[in-house]
Amino acid sequence: MNEQRKSIQSLTILLDEKRGTLSNTYYQFGEKLLADSVDPVILSGAVNSERLESWQALRASREADTRTVLDIKDALAREQELERFRKEILAQLNEENILYSNELSALGKALCDSYTSEDVAEFGDFYDKVASQQDELIKLEQKQEKMRRDIEQSGFFSKMFAQLKIAGVATTIRQFRSRLDRLFAVEARTLLENGTIDAKAEAAGPDSSLGVRFASAREVQNRIATLTQRDQAVFDDLAAVRAALDSYGASSNPSARISELRSSIKEADKKIDSLVVLTAREYTDKFLDENGRSLLGNTGDGHMFSDMGMYARQLEQIAVLRSDIWTIRQKIDVLETSLKIESLDKNISSYSRSVEEYTRKIEQYTEMIANLRKTIADAELDKEALVQHRISVEASLPRDARNEAASE
């Protein structure tokens, strides 16, 4: 029995392998049937149009979803790349703007220093704005200088108070200089960007203070313009990428959208696999039964596959596998049936032993019953004799004594 069980186990493993091979063969054959049916060179006509349309629609849907997943991944990678580029550009722009502000301030100061009466028409307003602020700054600096001189002649407590006043004036001077630098920068920006200062800087010469500051500011200005253009280009590219993500339904949660598409692809794969295998099985069933035998009989040249058309080779492979599977199943059935028979034989033997045991017990109990019945009959006779004896004795007693005995 153990050997039979081992054989069943080995055959079951072999059966699974054969079924796997048959499943793969069905799939390959089904794909060929479908492909040949749409190939303009072959056009086998082995598959009906409804089945072909279903297969093509599923494949088209799967391919579209696959392309969308790849496009989303590409778009996300491109978005990250563009965001990194833009971050770098904005950081450079920030640095250049700080430098530009400093350069403009220096340019404004150089323009103010080079101002003459001939510049009134073009730069008079500029000079008036900054000159008044410069005058105020000069006054503050002179005041600070006078306070420093006076403190040297003051007493201890007066010096402490004077130092506090000097510190306050120093703070005011720093604030004034900062405002003046900003004013230089604001005014110089307008003059540089509208081209008003170009002629004066050119006339001053490239080696002059104004010429040097002008060239430096213009260089920074050009770099800012280039960076701004690059930033706009990157921004436009980002907008295009995000619009694409939106068209894929992946703008808000790309990961969820990709998971959704992958589920759709997986479901399409299942349907395609099922349809491909079904196509092969249905075609095969026209020529072979489940056991691999030909449904056409031995026609033609006597070879059972000779009249099965252009797919005779595939059908022969499937026939062998179906026959092998049928044979293995029959062997397993024989072995399992043998095990059942052996099990029933054991049960029958057990039942037979029980019957013998029960028969022996029945004979024993039958004899016991007969003995008990004889004992009962003897006891009945004894009882009857005793009853008659009692009646005889009672009859010999006086009436009163009989009544007393009867009541007792």
Disulfide bonds with the S-S distance in Angstrom:
none
